Amino acid sequence: MSAPRLAALADLAIATGLTPREGEVLLALAGGATPSQIARELAISRRTVHKHLEHVYRKLGVTHQGAATARLSGVP
């Protein structure tokens, strides 16, 4: 993972209160992984991935994946 992307995630996590796991899920999602792939990669259930995403969306004030990944890219 690139340094600017890690820095963006760190800034976003601090500003929004994302947990480390929520950050991991968001990064994987932004990288193009599906919830099933994220679940396998992190050794958690798909339902847990979806719960993490619900929390991420709420904390970021967005309603869908595109808006969440845009926030990660620095788009307000």
PDB file of N, H, CA, C and O in Angstrom:
ATOM      1  N   MET A   1       0.846  -1.178   0.000  1.00  0.00           N
ATOM      2  CA  MET A   1       0.000   0.000   0.000  1.00  0.00           C
ATOM      3  C   MET A   1       0.888   1.237   0.000  1.00  0.00           C
ATOM      4  O   MET A   1       1.927   1.283   0.659  1.00  0.00           O
ATOM      5  N   SER A   2       0.456   2.223  -0.747  1.00  0.00           N
ATOM      6  H   SER A   2      -0.388   2.186  -1.282  1.00  0.00           H
ATOM      7  CA  SER A   2       1.280   3.425  -0.891  1.00  0.00           C
ATOM      8  C   SER A   2       1.224   4.278   0.373  1.00  0.00           C
ATOM      9  O   SER A   2       0.254   4.244   1.130  1.00  0.00           O
ATOM     10  N   ALA A   3       2.279   5.031   0.574  1.00  0.00           N
ATOM     11  H   ALA A   3       3.067   5.058  -0.041  1.00  0.00           H
ATOM     12  CA  ALA A   3       2.346   5.911   1.744  1.00  0.00           C
ATOM     13  C   ALA A   3       1.244   6.965   1.735  1.00  0.00           C
ATOM     14  O   ALA A   3       0.657   7.226   2.785  1.00  0.00           O
ATOM     15  N   PRO A   4       0.936   7.589   0.577  1.00  0.00           N
ATOM     16  CA  PRO A   4      -0.152   8.575   0.598  1.00  0.00           C
ATOM     17  C   PRO A   4      -1.498   7.954   0.976  1.00  0.00           C
ATOM     18  O   PRO A   4      -2.308   8.584   1.655  1.00  0.00           O
ATOM     19  N   ARG A   5      -1.729   6.732   0.538  1.00  0.00           N
ATOM     20  H   ARG A   5      -1.071   6.220  -0.015  1.00  0.00           H
ATOM     21  CA  ARG A   5      -2.996   6.067   0.860  1.00  0.00           C
ATOM     22  C   ARG A   5      -3.073   5.752   2.355  1.00  0.00           C
ATOM     23  O   ARG A   5      -4.122   5.920   2.977  1.00  0.00           O
ATOM     24  N   LEU A   6      -1.964   5.299   2.923  1.00  0.00           N
ATOM     25  H   LEU A   6      -1.111   5.163   2.418  1.00  0.00           H
ATOM     26  CA  LEU A   6      -1.933   5.041   4.365  1.00  0.00           C
ATOM     27  C   LEU A   6      -2.127   6.330   5.147  1.00  0.00           C
ATOM     28  O   LEU A   6      -2.833   6.351   6.155  1.00  0.00           O
ATOM     29  N   ALA A   7      -1.504   7.396   4.685  1.00  0.00           N
ATOM     30  H   ALA A   7      -0.930   7.379   3.866  1.00  0.00           H
ATOM     31  CA  ALA A   7      -1.655   8.691   5.359  1.00  0.00           C
ATOM     32  C   ALA A   7      -3.096   9.163   5.279  1.00  0.00           C
ATOM     33  O   ALA A   7      -3.632   9.696   6.250  1.00  0.00           O
ATOM     34  N   ALA A   8      -3.733   8.970   4.115  1.00  0.00           N
ATOM     35  H   ALA A   8      -3.297   8.538   3.325  1.00  0.00           H
ATOM     36  CA  ALA A   8      -5.134   9.374   3.957  1.00  0.00           C
ATOM     37  C   ALA A   8      -6.021   8.582   4.901  1.00  0.00           C
ATOM     38  O   ALA A   8      -6.930   9.139   5.516  1.00  0.00           O
ATOM     39  N   LEU A   9      -5.761   7.286   5.019  1.00  0.00           N
ATOM     40  H   LEU A   9      -5.022   6.834   4.519  1.00  0.00           H
ATOM     41  CA  LEU A   9      -6.560   6.464   5.927  1.00  0.00           C
ATOM     42  C   LEU A   9      -6.343   6.892   7.369  1.00  0.00           C
ATOM     43  O   LEU A   9      -7.300   6.981   8.139  1.00  0.00           O
ATOM     44  N   ALA A  10      -5.103   7.156   7.740  1.00  0.00           N
ATOM     45  H   ALA A  10      -4.326   7.083   7.115  1.00  0.00           H
ATOM     46  CA  ALA A  10      -4.817   7.576   9.114  1.00  0.00           C
ATOM     47  C   ALA A  10      -5.533   8.875   9.441  1.00  0.00           C
ATOM     48  O   ALA A  10      -6.135   9.002  10.507  1.00  0.00           O
ATOM     49  N   ASP A  11      -5.471   9.841   8.530  1.00  0.00           N
ATOM     50  H   ASP A  11      -4.981   9.738   7.664  1.00  0.00           H
ATOM     51  CA  ASP A  11      -6.163  11.117   8.744  1.00  0.00           C
ATOM     52  C   ASP A  11      -7.665  10.921   8.853  1.00  0.00           C
ATOM     53  O   ASP A  11      -8.316  11.501   9.722  1.00  0.00           O
ATOM     54  N   LEU A  12      -8.213  10.095   7.959  1.00  0.00           N
ATOM     55  H   LEU A  12      -7.684   9.625   7.253  1.00  0.00           H
ATOM     56  CA  LEU A  12      -9.644   9.840   7.964  1.00  0.00           C
ATOM     57  C   LEU A  12     -10.061   9.122   9.246  1.00  0.00           C
ATOM     58  O   LEU A  12     -11.096   9.438   9.834  1.00  0.00           O
ATOM     59  N   ALA A  13      -9.254   8.161   9.672  1.00  0.00           N
ATOM     60  H   ALA A  13      -8.413   7.904   9.194  1.00  0.00           H
ATOM     61  CA  ALA A  13      -9.572   7.414  10.893  1.00  0.00           C
ATOM     62  C   ALA A  13      -9.593   8.334  12.108  1.00  0.00           C
ATOM     63  O   ALA A  13     -10.487   8.240  12.949  1.00  0.00           O
ATOM     64  N   ILE A  14      -8.619   9.213  12.195  1.00  0.00           N
ATOM     65  H   ILE A  14      -7.894   9.290  11.512  1.00  0.00           H
ATOM     66  CA  ILE A  14      -8.565  10.148  13.319  1.00  0.00           C
ATOM     67  C   ILE A  14      -9.769  11.081  13.293  1.00  0.00           C
ATOM     68  O   ILE A  14     -10.396  11.330  14.323  1.00  0.00           O
ATOM     69  N   ALA A  15     -10.083  11.590  12.122  1.00  0.00           N
ATOM     70  H   ALA A  15      -9.574  11.388  11.285  1.00  0.00           H
ATOM     71  CA  ALA A  15     -11.175  12.565  11.995  1.00  0.00           C
ATOM     72  C   ALA A  15     -12.547  11.950  12.234  1.00  0.00           C
ATOM     73  O   ALA A  15     -13.457  12.634  12.702  1.00  0.00           O
ATOM     74  N   THR A  16     -12.707  10.675  11.920  1.00  0.00           N
ATOM     75  H   THR A  16     -11.968  10.119  11.540  1.00  0.00           H
ATOM     76  CA  THR A  16     -14.041  10.059  11.987  1.00  0.00           C
ATOM     77  C   THR A  16     -14.193   9.022  13.076  1.00  0.00           C
ATOM     78  O   THR A  16     -15.310   8.594  13.363  1.00  0.00           O
ATOM     79  N   GLY A  17     -13.110   8.612  13.682  1.00  0.00           N
ATOM     80  H   GLY A  17     -12.202   8.960  13.448  1.00  0.00           H
ATOM     81  CA  GLY A  17     -13.207   7.606  14.732  1.00  0.00           C
ATOM     82  C   GLY A  17     -13.306   6.180  14.226  1.00  0.00           C
ATOM     83  O   GLY A  17     -13.840   5.316  14.922  1.00  0.00           O
ATOM     84  N   LEU A  18     -12.794   5.911  13.005  1.00  0.00           N
ATOM     85  H   LEU A  18     -12.360   6.613  12.440  1.00  0.00           H
ATOM     86  CA  LEU A  18     -12.796   4.539  12.509  1.00  0.00           C
ATOM     87  C   LEU A  18     -11.888   3.669  13.380  1.00  0.00           C
ATOM     88  O   LEU A  18     -10.825   4.108  13.820  1.00  0.00           O
ATOM     89  N   THR A  19     -12.318   2.444  13.620  1.00  0.00           N
ATOM     90  H   THR A  19     -13.182   2.087  13.263  1.00  0.00           H
ATOM     91  CA  THR A  19     -11.460   1.492  14.315  1.00  0.00           C
ATOM     92  C   THR A  19     -10.427   0.968  13.330  1.00  0.00           C
ATOM     93  O   THR A  19     -10.598   1.116  12.120  1.00  0.00           O
ATOM     94  N   PRO A  20      -9.354   0.357  13.831  1.00  0.00           N
ATOM     95  CA  PRO A  20      -8.375  -0.229  12.908  1.00  0.00           C
ATOM     96  C   PRO A  20      -9.001  -1.241  11.950  1.00  0.00           C
ATOM     97  O   PRO A  20      -8.660  -1.262  10.768  1.00  0.00           O
ATOM     98  N   ARG A  21      -9.905  -2.072  12.442  1.00  0.00           N
ATOM     99  H   ARG A  21     -10.183  -2.054  13.403  1.00  0.00           H
ATOM    100  CA  ARG A  21     -10.540  -3.087  11.581  1.00  0.00           C
ATOM    101  C   ARG A  21     -11.435  -2.427  10.537  1.00  0.00           C
ATOM    102  O   ARG A  21     -11.464  -2.858   9.384  1.00  0.00           O
ATOM    103  N   GLU A  22     -12.161  -1.388  10.932  1.00  0.00           N
ATOM    104  H   GLU A  22     -12.137  -1.037  11.869  1.00  0.00           H
ATOM    105  CA  GLU A  22     -12.987  -0.674   9.962  1.00  0.00           C
ATOM    106  C   GLU A  22     -12.103  -0.067   8.874  1.00  0.00           C
ATOM    107  O   GLU A  22     -12.475  -0.056   7.700  1.00  0.00           O
ATOM    108  N   GLY A  23     -10.945   0.431   9.262  1.00  0.00           N
ATOM    109  H   GLY A  23     -10.643   0.422  10.215  1.00  0.00           H
ATOM    110  CA  GLY A  23      -9.999   0.970   8.292  1.00  0.00           C
ATOM    111  C   GLY A  23      -9.504  -0.093   7.332  1.00  0.00           C
ATOM    112  O   GLY A  23      -9.388   0.153   6.132  1.00  0.00           O
ATOM    113  N   GLU A  24      -9.210  -1.280   7.859  1.00  0.00           N
ATOM    114  H   GLU A  24      -9.304  -1.480   8.835  1.00  0.00           H
ATOM    115  CA  GLU A  24      -8.768  -2.380   7.005  1.00  0.00           C
ATOM    116  C   GLU A  24      -9.843  -2.752   5.988  1.00  0.00           C
ATOM    117  O   GLU A  24      -9.557  -2.956   4.809  1.00  0.00           O
ATOM    118  N   VAL A  25     -11.083  -2.838   6.464  1.00  0.00           N
ATOM    119  H   VAL A  25     -11.316  -2.672   7.422  1.00  0.00           H
ATOM    120  CA  VAL A  25     -12.194  -3.192   5.582  1.00  0.00           C
ATOM    121  C   VAL A  25     -12.364  -2.114   4.514  1.00  0.00           C
ATOM    122  O   VAL A  25     -12.547  -2.433   3.339  1.00  0.00           O
ATOM    123  N   LEU A  26     -12.307  -0.855   4.905  1.00  0.00           N
ATOM    124  H   LEU A  26     -12.159  -0.596   5.859  1.00  0.00           H
ATOM    125  CA  LEU A  26     -12.459   0.235   3.951  1.00  0.00           C
ATOM    126  C   LEU A  26     -11.338   0.214   2.912  1.00  0.00           C
ATOM    127  O   LEU A  26     -11.599   0.395   1.723  1.00  0.00           O
ATOM    128  N   LEU A  27     -10.115  -0.002   3.337  1.00  0.00           N
ATOM    129  H   LEU A  27      -9.903  -0.149   4.303  1.00  0.00           H
ATOM    130  CA  LEU A  27      -8.995  -0.052   2.393  1.00  0.00           C
ATOM    131  C   LEU A  27      -9.151  -1.201   1.411  1.00  0.00           C
ATOM    132  O   LEU A  27      -8.908  -1.044   0.214  1.00  0.00           O
ATOM    133  N   ALA A  28      -9.556  -2.352   1.919  1.00  0.00           N
ATOM    134  H   ALA A  28      -9.754  -2.480   2.891  1.00  0.00           H
ATOM    135  CA  ALA A  28      -9.751  -3.502   1.029  1.00  0.00           C
ATOM    136  C   ALA A  28     -10.859  -3.210   0.023  1.00  0.00           C
ATOM    137  O   ALA A  28     -10.738  -3.540  -1.157  1.00  0.00           O
ATOM    138  N   LEU A  29     -11.923  -2.597   0.487  1.00  0.00           N
ATOM    139  H   LEU A  29     -12.021  -2.329   1.446  1.00  0.00           H
ATOM    140  CA  LEU A  29     -13.032  -2.239  -0.390  1.00  0.00           C
ATOM    141  C   LEU A  29     -12.573  -1.241  -1.443  1.00  0.00           C
ATOM    142  O   LEU A  29     -12.904  -1.383  -2.620  1.00  0.00           O
ATOM    143  N   ALA A  30     -11.821  -0.245  -1.032  1.00  0.00           N
ATOM    144  H   ALA A  30     -11.552  -0.130  -0.076  1.00  0.00           H
ATOM    145  CA  ALA A  30     -11.310   0.764  -1.959  1.00  0.00           C
ATOM    146  C   ALA A  30     -10.340   0.150  -2.963  1.00  0.00           C
ATOM    147  O   ALA A  30     -10.182   0.652  -4.076  1.00  0.00           O
ATOM    148  N   GLY A  31      -9.695  -0.937  -2.559  1.00  0.00           N
ATOM    149  H   GLY A  31      -9.823  -1.345  -1.655  1.00  0.00           H
ATOM    150  CA  GLY A  31      -8.777  -1.635  -3.450  1.00  0.00           C
ATOM    151  C   GLY A  31      -9.467  -2.547  -4.441  1.00  0.00           C
ATOM    152  O   GLY A  31      -8.815  -3.188  -5.266  1.00  0.00           O
ATOM    153  N   GLY A  32     -10.799  -2.605  -4.359  1.00  0.00           N
ATOM    154  H   GLY A  32     -11.328  -2.084  -3.689  1.00  0.00           H
ATOM    155  CA  GLY A  32     -11.554  -3.400  -5.318  1.00  0.00           C
ATOM    156  C   GLY A  32     -11.995  -4.765  -4.826  1.00  0.00           C
ATOM    157  O   GLY A  32     -12.590  -5.529  -5.586  1.00  0.00           O
ATOM    158  N   ALA A  33     -11.716  -5.088  -3.572  1.00  0.00           N
ATOM    159  H   ALA A  33     -11.232  -4.468  -2.955  1.00  0.00           H
ATOM    160  CA  ALA A  33     -12.116  -6.387  -3.040  1.00  0.00           C
ATOM    161  C   ALA A  33     -13.620  -6.418  -2.777  1.00  0.00           C
ATOM    162  O   ALA A  33     -14.219  -5.410  -2.403  1.00  0.00           O
ATOM    163  N   THR A  34     -14.209  -7.578  -2.976  1.00  0.00           N
ATOM    164  H   THR A  34     -13.722  -8.397  -3.280  1.00  0.00           H
ATOM    165  CA  THR A  34     -15.623  -7.765  -2.660  1.00  0.00           C
ATOM    166  C   THR A  34     -15.746  -8.106  -1.176  1.00  0.00           C
ATOM    167  O   THR A  34     -14.760  -8.482  -0.543  1.00  0.00           O
ATOM    168  N   PRO A  35     -16.955  -7.976  -0.615  1.00  0.00           N
ATOM    169  CA  PRO A  35     -17.124  -8.380   0.783  1.00  0.00           C
ATOM    170  C   PRO A  35     -16.705  -9.832   1.044  1.00  0.00           C
ATOM    171  O   PRO A  35     -16.160 -10.134   2.105  1.00  0.00           O
ATOM    172  N   SER A  36     -16.951 -10.713   0.103  1.00  0.00           N
ATOM    173  H   SER A  36     -17.394 -10.467  -0.759  1.00  0.00           H
ATOM    174  CA  SER A  36     -16.528 -12.111   0.282  1.00  0.00           C
ATOM    175  C   SER A  36     -15.012 -12.226   0.327  1.00  0.00           C
ATOM    176  O   SER A  36     -14.465 -12.966   1.144  1.00  0.00           O
ATOM    177  N   GLN A  37     -14.337 -11.496  -0.549  1.00  0.00           N
ATOM    178  H   GLN A  37     -14.782 -10.895  -1.213  1.00  0.00           H
ATOM    179  CA  GLN A  37     -12.877 -11.513  -0.555  1.00  0.00           C
ATOM    180  C   GLN A  37     -12.317 -10.909   0.727  1.00  0.00           C
ATOM    181  O   GLN A  37     -11.346 -11.419   1.287  1.00  0.00           O
ATOM    182  N   ILE A  38     -12.928  -9.828   1.187  1.00  0.00           N
ATOM    183  H   ILE A  38     -13.717  -9.414   0.733  1.00  0.00           H
ATOM    184  CA  ILE A  38     -12.486  -9.194   2.428  1.00  0.00           C
ATOM    185  C   ILE A  38     -12.656 -10.165   3.593  1.00  0.00           C
ATOM    186  O   ILE A  38     -11.768 -10.291   4.436  1.00  0.00           O
ATOM    187  N   ALA A  39     -13.783 -10.840   3.637  1.00  0.00           N
ATOM    188  H   ALA A  39     -14.504 -10.737   2.952  1.00  0.00           H
ATOM    189  CA  ALA A  39     -14.047 -11.808   4.713  1.00  0.00           C
ATOM    190  C   ALA A  39     -12.979 -12.888   4.737  1.00  0.00           C
ATOM    191  O   ALA A  39     -12.461 -13.227   5.801  1.00  0.00           O
ATOM    192  N   ARG A  40     -12.647 -13.432   3.568  1.00  0.00           N
ATOM    193  H   ARG A  40     -13.068 -13.156   2.704  1.00  0.00           H
ATOM    194  CA  ARG A  40     -11.612 -14.472   3.506  1.00  0.00           C
ATOM    195  C   ARG A  40     -10.256 -13.918   3.927  1.00  0.00           C
ATOM    196  O   ARG A  40      -9.533 -14.548   4.700  1.00  0.00           O
ATOM    197  N   GLU A  41      -9.913 -12.733   3.415  1.00  0.00           N
ATOM    198  H   GLU A  41     -10.500 -12.221   2.787  1.00  0.00           H
ATOM    199  CA  GLU A  41      -8.611 -12.133   3.704  1.00  0.00           C
ATOM    200  C   GLU A  41      -8.433 -11.848   5.194  1.00  0.00           C
ATOM    201  O   GLU A  41      -7.348 -12.047   5.741  1.00  0.00           O
ATOM    202  N   LEU A  42      -9.499 -11.383   5.851  1.00  0.00           N
ATOM    203  H   LEU A  42     -10.380 -11.222   5.407  1.00  0.00           H
ATOM    204  CA  LEU A  42      -9.413 -11.014   7.262  1.00  0.00           C
ATOM    205  C   LEU A  42      -9.877 -12.120   8.209  1.00  0.00           C
ATOM    206  O   LEU A  42      -9.872 -11.947   9.428  1.00  0.00           O
ATOM    207  N   ALA A  43     -10.280 -13.258   7.635  1.00  0.00           N
ATOM    208  H   ALA A  43     -10.284 -13.398   6.645  1.00  0.00           H
ATOM    209  CA  ALA A  43     -10.745 -14.408   8.423  1.00  0.00           C
ATOM    210  C   ALA A  43     -11.933 -14.035   9.320  1.00  0.00           C
ATOM    211  O   ALA A  43     -11.966 -14.362  10.507  1.00  0.00           O
ATOM    212  N   ILE A  44     -12.905 -13.339   8.717  1.00  0.00           N
ATOM    213  H   ILE A  44     -12.878 -13.073   7.753  1.00  0.00           H
ATOM    214  CA  ILE A  44     -14.141 -12.982   9.404  1.00  0.00           C
ATOM    215  C   ILE A  44     -15.296 -13.343   8.484  1.00  0.00           C
ATOM    216  O   ILE A  44     -15.082 -13.660   7.314  1.00  0.00           O
ATOM    217  N   SER A  45     -16.514 -13.300   9.001  1.00  0.00           N
ATOM    218  H   SER A  45     -16.688 -13.043   9.951  1.00  0.00           H
ATOM    219  CA  SER A  45     -17.667 -13.641   8.176  1.00  0.00           C
ATOM    220  C   SER A  45     -18.057 -12.470   7.276  1.00  0.00           C
ATOM    221  O   SER A  45     -17.707 -11.321   7.545  1.00  0.00           O
ATOM    222  N   ARG A  46     -18.787 -12.781   6.204  1.00  0.00           N
ATOM    223  H   ARG A  46     -19.072 -13.714   5.986  1.00  0.00           H
ATOM    224  CA  ARG A  46     -19.294 -11.717   5.327  1.00  0.00           C
ATOM    225  C   ARG A  46     -20.216 -10.794   6.101  1.00  0.00           C
ATOM    226  O   ARG A  46     -20.224  -9.586   5.867  1.00  0.00           O
ATOM    227  N   ARG A  47     -20.994 -11.351   7.022  1.00  0.00           N
ATOM    228  H   ARG A  47     -20.988 -12.332   7.213  1.00  0.00           H
ATOM    229  CA  ARG A  47     -21.894 -10.533   7.835  1.00  0.00           C
ATOM    230  C   ARG A  47     -21.099  -9.517   8.661  1.00  0.00           C
ATOM    231  O   ARG A  47     -21.515  -8.368   8.805  1.00  0.00           O
ATOM    232  N   THR A  48     -19.968  -9.941   9.196  1.00  0.00           N
ATOM    233  H   THR A  48     -19.630 -10.874   9.079  1.00  0.00           H
ATOM    234  CA  THR A  48     -19.120  -9.032   9.968  1.00  0.00           C
ATOM    235  C   THR A  48     -18.559  -7.936   9.065  1.00  0.00           C
ATOM    236  O   THR A  48     -18.481  -6.779   9.476  1.00  0.00           O
ATOM    237  N   VAL A  49     -18.171  -8.287   7.848  1.00  0.00           N
ATOM    238  H   VAL A  49     -18.234  -9.227   7.514  1.00  0.00           H
ATOM    239  CA  VAL A  49     -17.698  -7.281   6.889  1.00  0.00           C
ATOM    240  C   VAL A  49     -18.798  -6.251   6.661  1.00  0.00           C
ATOM    241  O   VAL A  49     -18.545  -5.047   6.690  1.00  0.00           O
ATOM    242  N   HIS A  50     -20.019  -6.730   6.434  1.00  0.00           N
ATOM    243  H   HIS A  50     -20.225  -7.708   6.411  1.00  0.00           H
ATOM    244  CA  HIS A  50     -21.129  -5.807   6.191  1.00  0.00           C
ATOM    245  C   HIS A  50     -21.396  -4.915   7.408  1.00  0.00           C
ATOM    246  O   HIS A  50     -21.711  -3.736   7.250  1.00  0.00           O
ATOM    247  N   LYS A  51     -21.272  -5.463   8.612  1.00  0.00           N
ATOM    248  H   LYS A  51     -21.016  -6.421   8.741  1.00  0.00           H
ATOM    249  CA  LYS A  51     -21.459  -4.639   9.819  1.00  0.00           C
ATOM    250  C   LYS A  51     -20.369  -3.568   9.910  1.00  0.00           C
ATOM    251  O   LYS A  51     -20.652  -2.414  10.231  1.00  0.00           O
ATOM    252  N   HIS A  52     -19.126  -3.954   9.627  1.00  0.00           N
ATOM    253  H   HIS A  52     -18.896  -4.892   9.366  1.00  0.00           H
ATOM    254  CA  HIS A  52     -18.046  -2.971   9.632  1.00  0.00           C
ATOM    255  C   HIS A  52     -18.345  -1.873   8.615  1.00  0.00           C
ATOM    256  O   HIS A  52     -18.149  -0.691   8.899  1.00  0.00           O
ATOM    257  N   LEU A  53     -18.818  -2.258   7.435  1.00  0.00           N
ATOM    258  H   LEU A  53     -18.977  -3.218   7.204  1.00  0.00           H
ATOM    259  CA  LEU A  53     -19.126  -1.262   6.410  1.00  0.00           C
ATOM    260  C   LEU A  53     -20.273  -0.356   6.842  1.00  0.00           C
ATOM    261  O   LEU A  53     -20.242   0.845   6.573  1.00  0.00           O
ATOM    262  N   GLU A  54     -21.278  -0.907   7.504  1.00  0.00           N
ATOM    263  H   GLU A  54     -21.303  -1.883   7.723  1.00  0.00           H
ATOM    264  CA  GLU A  54     -22.365  -0.065   8.033  1.00  0.00           C
ATOM    265  C   GLU A  54     -21.796   1.004   8.959  1.00  0.00           C
ATOM    266  O   GLU A  54     -22.168   2.175   8.880  1.00  0.00           O
ATOM    267  N   HIS A  55     -20.890   0.584   9.836  1.00  0.00           N
ATOM    268  H   HIS A  55     -20.588  -0.367   9.900  1.00  0.00           H
ATOM    269  CA  HIS A  55     -20.286   1.521  10.791  1.00  0.00           C
ATOM    270  C   HIS A  55     -19.426   2.559  10.070  1.00  0.00           C
ATOM    271  O   HIS A  55     -19.453   3.743  10.409  1.00  0.00           O
ATOM    272  N   VAL A  56     -18.661   2.104   9.071  1.00  0.00           N
ATOM    273  H   VAL A  56     -18.639   1.143   8.795  1.00  0.00           H
ATOM    274  CA  VAL A  56     -17.821   3.023   8.297  1.00  0.00           C
ATOM    275  C   VAL A  56     -18.692   4.067   7.615  1.00  0.00           C
ATOM    276  O   VAL A  56     -18.407   5.262   7.698  1.00  0.00           O
ATOM    277  N   TYR A  57     -19.747   3.630   6.944  1.00  0.00           N
ATOM    278  H   TYR A  57     -19.978   2.660   6.877  1.00  0.00           H
ATOM    279  CA  TYR A  57     -20.622   4.554   6.227  1.00  0.00           C
ATOM    280  C   TYR A  57     -21.238   5.572   7.189  1.00  0.00           C
ATOM    281  O   TYR A  57     -21.311   6.761   6.879  1.00  0.00           O
ATOM    282  N   ARG A  58     -21.676   5.102   8.348  1.00  0.00           N
ATOM    283  H   ARG A  58     -21.616   4.136   8.600  1.00  0.00           H
ATOM    284  CA  ARG A  58     -22.283   6.003   9.333  1.00  0.00           C
ATOM    285  C   ARG A  58     -21.260   7.027   9.817  1.00  0.00           C
ATOM    286  O   ARG A  58     -21.555   8.220   9.885  1.00  0.00           O
ATOM    287  N   LYS A  59     -20.065   6.562  10.151  1.00  0.00           N
ATOM    288  H   LYS A  59     -19.825   5.592  10.096  1.00  0.00           H
ATOM    289  CA  LYS A  59     -19.037   7.464  10.667  1.00  0.00           C
ATOM    290  C   LYS A  59     -18.575   8.473   9.615  1.00  0.00           C
ATOM    291  O   LYS A  59     -18.210   9.601   9.945  1.00  0.00           O
ATOM    292  N   LEU A  60     -18.593   8.057   8.350  1.00  0.00           N
ATOM    293  H   LEU A  60     -18.889   7.140   8.082  1.00  0.00           H
ATOM    294  CA  LEU A  60     -18.179   8.960   7.280  1.00  0.00           C
ATOM    295  C   LEU A  60     -19.318   9.836   6.786  1.00  0.00           C
ATOM    296  O   LEU A  60     -19.100  10.783   6.030  1.00  0.00           O
ATOM    297  N   GLY A  61     -20.529   9.519   7.212  1.00  0.00           N
ATOM    298  H   GLY A  61     -20.706   8.750   7.825  1.00  0.00           H
ATOM    299  CA  GLY A  61     -21.680  10.297   6.784  1.00  0.00           C
ATOM    300  C   GLY A  61     -22.046  10.060   5.329  1.00  0.00           C
ATOM    301  O   GLY A  61     -22.507  10.967   4.636  1.00  0.00           O
ATOM    302  N   VAL A  62     -21.835   8.820   4.868  1.00  0.00           N
ATOM    303  H   VAL A  62     -21.461   8.082   5.430  1.00  0.00           H
ATOM    304  CA  VAL A  62     -22.161   8.458   3.487  1.00  0.00           C
ATOM    305  C   VAL A  62     -23.126   7.272   3.484  1.00  0.00           C
ATOM    306  O   VAL A  62     -23.394   6.667   4.522  1.00  0.00           O
ATOM    307  N   THR A  63     -23.637   6.955   2.302  1.00  0.00           N
ATOM    308  H   THR A  63     -23.419   7.447   1.459  1.00  0.00           H
ATOM    309  CA  THR A  63     -24.613   5.865   2.221  1.00  0.00           C
ATOM    310  C   THR A  63     -24.201   4.723   1.314  1.00  0.00           C
ATOM    311  O   THR A  63     -24.916   3.726   1.217  1.00  0.00           O
ATOM    312  N   HIS A  64     -23.055   4.848   0.643  1.00  0.00           N
ATOM    313  H   HIS A  64     -22.474   5.658   0.721  1.00  0.00           H
ATOM    314  CA  HIS A  64     -22.671   3.769  -0.270  1.00  0.00           C
ATOM    315  C   HIS A  64     -21.159   3.718  -0.458  1.00  0.00           C
ATOM    316  O   HIS A  64     -20.421   4.617  -0.057  1.00  0.00           O
ATOM    317  N   GLN A  65     -20.735   2.628  -1.084  1.00  0.00           N
ATOM    318  H   GLN A  65     -21.335   1.897  -1.409  1.00  0.00           H
ATOM    319  CA  GLN A  65     -19.319   2.343  -1.268  1.00  0.00           C
ATOM    320  C   GLN A  65     -18.587   3.437  -2.033  1.00  0.00           C
ATOM    321  O   GLN A  65     -17.485   3.823  -1.643  1.00  0.00           O
ATOM    322  N   GLY A  66     -19.163   3.935  -3.094  1.00  0.00           N
ATOM    323  H   GLY A  66     -20.058   3.622  -3.410  1.00  0.00           H
ATOM    324  CA  GLY A  66     -18.500   4.946  -3.899  1.00  0.00           C
ATOM    325  C   GLY A  66     -18.167   6.192  -3.099  1.00  0.00           C
ATOM    326  O   GLY A  66     -17.074   6.746  -3.215  1.00  0.00           O
ATOM    327  N   ALA A  67     -19.111   6.624  -2.292  1.00  0.00           N
ATOM    328  H   ALA A  67     -20.000   6.174  -2.197  1.00  0.00           H
ATOM    329  CA  ALA A  67     -18.883   7.820  -1.472  1.00  0.00           C
ATOM    330  C   ALA A  67     -17.821   7.558  -0.407  1.00  0.00           C
ATOM    331  O   ALA A  67     -17.016   8.437  -0.100  1.00  0.00           O
ATOM    332  N   ALA A  68     -17.819   6.348   0.158  1.00  0.00           N
ATOM    333  H   ALA A  68     -18.473   5.634  -0.091  1.00  0.00           H
ATOM    334  CA  ALA A  68     -16.826   6.018   1.183  1.00  0.00           C
ATOM    335  C   ALA A  68     -15.424   5.992   0.600  1.00  0.00           C
ATOM    336  O   ALA A  68     -14.489   6.528   1.195  1.00  0.00           O
ATOM    337  N   THR A  69     -15.274   5.367  -0.567  1.00  0.00           N
ATOM    338  H   THR A  69     -16.033   4.932  -1.050  1.00  0.00           H
ATOM    339  CA  THR A  69     -13.948   5.309  -1.170  1.00  0.00           C
ATOM    340  C   THR A  69     -13.508   6.672  -1.680  1.00  0.00           C
ATOM    341  O   THR A  69     -12.313   6.966  -1.712  1.00  0.00           O
ATOM    342  N   ALA A  70     -14.463   7.505  -2.078  1.00  0.00           N
ATOM    343  H   ALA A  70     -15.433   7.266  -2.052  1.00  0.00           H
ATOM    344  CA  ALA A  70     -14.125   8.874  -2.477  1.00  0.00           C
ATOM    345  C   ALA A  70     -13.562   9.643  -1.290  1.00  0.00           C
ATOM    346  O   ALA A  70     -12.604  10.401  -1.442  1.00  0.00           O
ATOM    347  N   ARG A  71     -14.147   9.455  -0.107  1.00  0.00           N
ATOM    348  H   ARG A  71     -14.925   8.839   0.017  1.00  0.00           H
ATOM    349  CA  ARG A  71     -13.640  10.106   1.110  1.00  0.00           C
ATOM    350  C   ARG A  71     -12.214   9.652   1.390  1.00  0.00           C
ATOM    351  O   ARG A  71     -11.378  10.449   1.814  1.00  0.00           O
ATOM    352  N   LEU A  72     -11.937   8.377   1.157  1.00  0.00           N
ATOM    353  H   LEU A  72     -12.616   7.729   0.813  1.00  0.00           H
ATOM    354  CA  LEU A  72     -10.597   7.849   1.370  1.00  0.00           C
ATOM    355  C   LEU A  72      -9.615   8.506   0.414  1.00  0.00           C
ATOM    356  O   LEU A  72      -8.446   8.693   0.750  1.00  0.00           O
ATOM    357  N   SER A  73     -10.082   8.855  -0.768  1.00  0.00           N
ATOM    358  H   SER A  73     -11.032   8.704  -1.041  1.00  0.00           H
ATOM    359  CA  SER A  73      -9.236   9.497  -1.772  1.00  0.00           C
ATOM    360  C   SER A  73      -9.078  10.989  -1.534  1.00  0.00           C
ATOM    361  O   SER A  73      -8.364  11.671  -2.269  1.00  0.00           O
ATOM    362  N   GLY A  74      -9.749  11.494  -0.501  1.00  0.00           N
ATOM    363  H   GLY A  74     -10.329  10.940   0.096  1.00  0.00           H
ATOM    364  CA  GLY A  74      -9.619  12.905  -0.159  1.00  0.00           C
ATOM    365  C   GLY A  74     -10.705  13.787  -0.735  1.00  0.00           C
ATOM    366  O   GLY A  74     -10.639  15.011  -0.615  1.00  0.00           O
ATOM    367  N   VAL A  75     -11.710  13.181  -1.362  1.00  0.00           N
ATOM    368  H   VAL A  75     -11.764  12.188  -1.459  1.00  0.00           H
ATOM    369  CA  VAL A  75     -12.823  13.965  -1.894  1.00  0.00           C
ATOM    370  C   VAL A  75     -13.807  14.196  -0.766  1.00  0.00           C
ATOM    371  O   VAL A  75     -14.199  13.236  -0.102  1.00  0.00           O
ATOM    372  N   PRO A  76     -14.227  15.443  -0.520  1.00  0.00           N
ATOM    373  CA  PRO A  76     -15.143  15.709   0.601  1.00  0.00           C
ATOM    374  C   PRO A  76     -16.520  15.101   0.406  1.00  0.00           C
ATOM    375  O   PRO A  76     -17.387  15.246   1.268  1.00  0.00           O
TER     376      PRO A  76
END
